[in-house]
């Protein structure tokens, strides 16, 4: 892939963090095999059993201390530093591995484990601890903190900014996502409608593979550094 692109949008999913040791959602033994989506990733599930949901996210937040970014995260940080055009990195992931890999500008469209949202006053605050014991909101003191993540049926964050970037991009790259969840799974079509080239880097074909001009199969820790090297004219 030559380096004659000027406005890139990248979408990442759980697959880019898999080699760092974070479970994906839909692979064997993945997160959704251990829990029903409707029990742990919907507002209804949270209302039905808040302890189950708070504990599910407390466990994932605590597990961040045991994982580290992999070469794929580092390669995207290198692209951000050295690519002279526009670059928007959108991630569906709620982990902090892009930031710990050196990316400074990351758009978490599904929120972040290390952020708390107060269901009473809607304050968002950085959060590293557990929530199961109902700590008080740092602003209104109500015991109403929930994970600042987007559950099914909730509006993903910064959609206007994402669609604007998709309409203007000349290259859309999807990395490590199954293409099972919308609106993220529809971004490739938005990009194609804008005349962009589309590339998928994934371990196996995703549900949307046929929508991409190019698909390269393999582990992200190999495929992403290779692609970044190409893009930077290496
Ligand atoms: C919304 C939260 C309105 C935090 C997540 C019917 C049709 C179309 C849509 C719908 C429908 N019914 C309902 C909907 C909407 C619904 C939806 O899409 N449902 C699906 C199931 C059909 N979507 C929503 O509700 C969204 N909100 O629609 O609001 C709206 C509409 C338009 C515009 C604005 C608003 C909200 C969805 C967000 C849900 N929250 N996470 C958390 O707990 O983490 S979703 C969760 O799954 C992730 O965040 C991620 O986004 C999503 C997909 O997971 P992936 O990242 O792709 O991971 P997965 O395991 O699936 O795949 C991993 C991939 O990696 C695989 O392909 C694998 O091969 C690959 N891989 C593995 N190892 C490697 C690798 N690749 C490379 N290297 C490796 N080593």
Boltz pocket constraint, residues with backbone or C-beta under 6 A from the ligand:
constraints:
  - pocket:
      binder: B
      contacts: [[A, 12], [A, 13], [A, 14], [A, 15], [A, 16], [A, 18], [A, 19], [A, 24], [A, 25], [A, 26], [A, 27], [A, 30], [A, 40], [A, 41], [A, 92], [A, 93], [A, 94], [A, 110], [A, 149], [A, 150], [A, 151], [A, 152], [A, 153], [A, 154], [A, 155], [A, 156], [A, 159], [A, 175], [A, 176], [A, 177], [A, 178], [A, 179], [A, 180], [A, 181], [A, 182], [A, 183], [A, 184], [A, 201], [A, 202], [A, 203], [A, 204], [A, 205], [A, 206], [A, 218], [A, 219], [A, 220], [A, 221]]
      max_distance: 6.0
